[in-house]
Amino acid sequence: MSDGPTNGCTTARPKLFEPFTIRGLALKNRLVVPPMVHYRAEAGGTCGAFHLVHLGRYALGGFGLVFVEATAVEEIGLINEHDLGIWNDAQVESFRPLIAFMKRQNTAIGIQLAHGGRKSSSQTAMQGMGPLTEANLKAGAKRWQPVGPTAEPVAKGWLTPRQLTTAECKAMVGTWAHAAKNAVKAGFDTIEIHTAHGYLLASFLSPVSNTRNDEYGGDRAGRMRLPLEIVEAVRKQMPASMPLFVRVSSVDGTVEGWNMDDTVVFARELKARGVDVVDCSSGGISGSATAAQVPRALGFQVPFAERVRKEAEIATMAVRIILEAQQAEAILQKGQADLIAVGRQSQYNPNIAHHWAHDLGLNCRFEDWTPEYGWWLEKRIKTMEGFATPTGTVTHRP
Ligand SMILES: Cc1cc2nc3c(=O)[nH]c(=O)nc-3n(C[C@H](O)[C@H](O)[C@H](O)COP(=O)(O)O)c2cc1C
């Protein structure tokens, strides 16, 4: 099909499009769609047509790995009633068409396991990601009492959680292990454990929210105990060939909160327990997951991924406000991260992985596109010679 590189195409492979193998999982490139909730679960927290189309677009768009959004390990841990769950067999079965589709496109598919903790039963992003209001309840939103490390709410106006007893913390380990077993049974390629954004496990880690005085609180070791026991239990449910990710809030963004030194120590403990990649996010401990406690800028979380990678010697995923191919490639070239997650920019353009390949001088004859698209786009190049580039930018108007 190709008669060699044209239009500035290169045969050298940028790092972004080098394969990356973690345990037995070979990713075709370093581009990942991070977990993003969309409140479109079917009845009973099952996966249906929305997720097949929504996540399927990213497979057709060339991503190496796509994560299913925060998926609850138990019903009380749903962040919002419209979120996905993976605590029962009906939910396991519901993921099968999506997983089969992704595999057919040679895109790996992961699932983020989550528990909302004291932020369970809260608003959707479009409602504000805060506590449910009277107006939300009148409009039909479902309210239930969440659980947390203590009976302290996230902030004023949020639901008062019920404090988990020591015995319930121990049982929580089994709840996560069961969900992990279900994820393996469904056929996912990888699992990510959500310990970020103020949800249950983040609220155990942070001294802002965990003021317990049993073995699951106190000093940093005590606060890390529940997340680490869960990591161990989840790892035991996974085949040795299956990689495990953990998403962290690298910093709470408050002086008295969880900080980067804590994250490095946590990452070392994760590595010792068989975690393969630390996904470095931030914030969310005392407000919505989007509350701007950490100042925003282009790639502002990348230094977190860099420090974890260097000091804990574990692979990292960089995420947040990564907007262009050259920016993403530079992060990898500088050794700041191993994988690049692209969230909202992939909502804006689900084909962004393919477009970034073009931007970096690869794939100029659409070789890596699914052939049902690539064949046609390659044929069109000749048709447009003299008035448009292969990607359809008009160069000459009549
Ligand atoms: C619509 C939407 C839903 C999100 N849902 C989740 C989620 O389920 N779990 C999670 O850890 N982060 C979630 N996030 C955060 C994203 O995974 C990502 O970290 C964030 O969007 C920053 O990356 P970006 O600047 O590339 O969008 C969500 C973000 C968006 C935009």
Ligand as a Chemical Component Dictionary entry (heavy atoms), coordinates in Angstrom:
data_LIG
# 
_chem_comp.id                   LIG 
_chem_comp.type                 NON-POLYMER 
_chem_comp.pdbx_formal_charge   0 
_chem_comp.three_letter_code    LIG 
# 
loop_
_chem_comp_atom.comp_id 
_chem_comp_atom.atom_id 
_chem_comp_atom.alt_atom_id 
_chem_comp_atom.type_symbol 
_chem_comp_atom.charge 
_chem_comp_atom.model_Cartn_x 
_chem_comp_atom.model_Cartn_y 
_chem_comp_atom.model_Cartn_z 
_chem_comp_atom.pdbx_ordinal 
LIG C1  C1  C 0 -15.737 13.283 32.479 1  
LIG C2  C2  C 0 -14.655 12.930 33.468 2  
LIG C3  C3  C 0 -14.843 11.875 34.340 3  
LIG C4  C4  C 0 -13.832 11.482 35.213 4  
LIG N1  N1  N 0 -13.989 10.353 35.979 5  
LIG C5  C5  C 0 -12.937 9.851  36.656 6  
LIG C6  C6  C 0 -12.997 8.557  37.233 7  
LIG O1  O1  O 0 -13.953 7.806  37.047 8  
LIG N2  N2  N 0 -11.920 8.138  37.962 9  
LIG C7  C7  C 0 -10.803 8.908  38.102 10 
LIG O2  O2  O 0 -9.864  8.497  38.776 11 
LIG N3  N3  N 0 -10.712 10.122 37.515 12 
LIG C8  C8  C 0 -11.726 10.566 36.771 13 
LIG N4  N4  N 0 -11.588 11.739 36.067 14 
LIG C9  C9  C 0 -10.251 12.348 35.966 15 
LIG C10 C10 C 0 -9.564  11.873 34.686 16 
LIG O3  O3  O 0 -9.246  10.511 34.772 17 
LIG C11 C11 C 0 -8.269  12.669 34.425 18 
LIG O4  O4  O 0 -7.382  12.456 35.490 19 
LIG C12 C12 C 0 -8.564  14.151 34.290 20 
LIG O5  O5  O 0 -9.590  14.360 33.348 21 
LIG C13 C13 C 0 -7.334  14.961 33.927 22 
LIG O6  O6  O 0 -6.848  14.649 32.676 23 
LIG P1  P1  P 0 -7.175  15.584 31.366 24 
LIG O7  O7  O 0 -6.675  16.966 31.655 25 
LIG O8  O8  O 0 -6.428  14.898 30.258 26 
LIG O9  O9  O 0 -8.651  15.559 31.174 27 
LIG C14 C14 C 0 -12.609 12.188 35.239 28 
LIG C15 C15 C 0 -12.460 13.287 34.395 29 
LIG C16 C16 C 0 -13.446 13.636 33.496 30 
LIG C17 C17 C 0 -13.209 14.784 32.545 31 
# 
loop_
_chem_comp_bond.comp_id 
_chem_comp_bond.atom_id_1 
_chem_comp_bond.atom_id_2 
_chem_comp_bond.value_order 
_chem_comp_bond.pdbx_ordinal 
LIG C1  C2  SING 1  
LIG C2  C3  SING 2  
LIG C2  C16 DOUB 3  
LIG C3  C4  DOUB 4  
LIG C4  N1  SING 5  
LIG C4  C14 SING 6  
LIG N1  C5  DOUB 7  
LIG C5  C6  SING 8  
LIG C5  C8  SING 9  
LIG C6  O1  DOUB 10 
LIG C6  N2  SING 11 
LIG N2  C7  SING 12 
LIG C7  O2  DOUB 13 
LIG C7  N3  SING 14 
LIG N3  C8  DOUB 15 
LIG C8  N4  SING 16 
LIG N4  C9  SING 17 
LIG N4  C14 SING 18 
LIG C9  C10 SING 19 
LIG C10 O3  SING 20 
LIG C10 C11 SING 21 
LIG C11 O4  SING 22 
LIG C11 C12 SING 23 
LIG C12 O5  SING 24 
LIG C12 C13 SING 25 
LIG C13 O6  SING 26 
LIG O6  P1  SING 27 
LIG P1  O7  DOUB 28 
LIG P1  O8  SING 29 
LIG P1  O9  SING 30 
LIG C14 C15 DOUB 31 
LIG C15 C16 SING 32 
LIG C16 C17 SING 33 
# 
